[in-house]
Amino acid sequence: MTANRVTVVEKIMNANDHMADLNKQRLDHAGVLSANLMASPGSGKTSFILKTIEALAPDYQIGVVEGDTAPVTIDADKILAAGMPAVQINTGGDCHLDAVMLKAGLDQLPLPQLDLLIVENVGNLVCPAAFNLGTHLNILIASIPEGDDKPYKYPAIYRNLDVLIINKIDLLPYIRFNMDYFRQGVEMLNPNLTTFTVSCVTGEGMDAWKQWMAARIEAKKAECTATKRL
Amino acid sequence: MTANRVTVVEKIMNANDHMADLNKQRLDHAGVLSANLMASPGSGKTSFILKTIEALAPDYQIGVVEGDTAPVTIDADKILAAGMPAVQINTGGDCHLDAVMLKAGLDQLPLPQLDLLIVENVGNLVCPAAFNLGTHLNILIASIPEGDDKPYKYPAIYRNLDVLIINKIDLLPYIRFNMDYFRQGVEMLNPNLTTFTVSCVTGEGMDAWKQWMAARIEAKKAECTATKRL
């Protein structure tokens, strides 16, 4: 029985990686930078996306795919209210998005009009780490109230990150959080990781994030234009 | 391929439920009340266990099984430092404990000496909900900084609860959290759920929790004694 199980899981993973490649090609072709945004439940993923839209919206079109385990459109509705296209994907209880689900989301978005696609994964520090979606960036939000030991306890998700966002720093005065201990844990797993320290309530740190992201969006657009000229 | 996958998952679930029954029989026989403690990462599960030990330790022996996705003993070490027996289970990356893992934990604990067993599940609001461990109580910690929309977004875990702990209420003044909206979501999924509102920092609400838990421990002991007399 164990052998059967392993075989099936391997087939699913291969199918997922194949679909992830197709998603990436499609996003590259459209010149859309894409980010897989992961975090625990309640770390502020949707608030961070809304703040990112607020910062970048004058210059860029941003699409959002919202992954949820239930048929609720709370998050997707907030994105639509912010004037950007959003698609909600109900995983039907599954603990993560996969590349096939993202493909279904891409099918419903106006890709040629977008500059940036943010995929809000299911709130979970374990399962999303195992599924490549085909996005260009893996981003994790760590939230101050979650505590400073999370890199030590959930190492897998920290290993494959391109960017770390440390959110809710406005709560630092009210919570025991040893930033040195936290950063040492991250450094051990993912040395020199690009990190932004922000608060979506006060707006602190959002300027640096905006500038970094705008540069990445421009780079993807330039890459796409260069490819099309060839 | 889909049919294969479903079959294998069903077999695993049956095996899990069978082992869960054996775990429960074993705990009943030893007269140990047991609780499966679930929550997001960073909701304060370990702090809550430590406060529970502090409250109940003069009268009761409390054993703890710590589920982690990595070979770290941060949490188990805290329990040992509090003078109670603890076993760490490394799920090897899996996003939840299952009944077979709990059996391995029970094998290493002095069950006849215990009055209460607390099983700290992996920090996750999705996967643990699907696996019965054989414990007597399913307890969820919801943490104020996670936000008031969690029952709406992670309904499955709220449906099968016996107790809800609302933790970190000391942070209420600093966070937008609509308690009525949160409670409505819970009530919809699990009417009349036993709920305690606590802070592990200030100790608020811990007395009511202690009294409720002590009564449950006594009831389990009485049930065990009555069974042995028959």
Interface residues (C-beta under 8 A of the other chain):
Chain A: M1 N4 R5 V8 K11 I12 S40 P41 G42 D68 T69 A70 V72 I74 D75 G93 D94 C95 V122 G123 N124 L125 V126 C127 A130 S143 P145 E146 G147 D149 K150 Y152 K153 Y154 P155 A156 K168 D170 L171 Y174 I175
Chain B: M1 N4 R5 V8 K11 I12 S40 P41 G42 D68 T69 A70 V72 I74 D75 G93 D94 C95 V122 G123 N124 L125 V126 C127 A130 S143 P145 E146 G147 D149 K150 Y152 K153 Y154 P155 A156 K168 D170 L171 Y174 I175
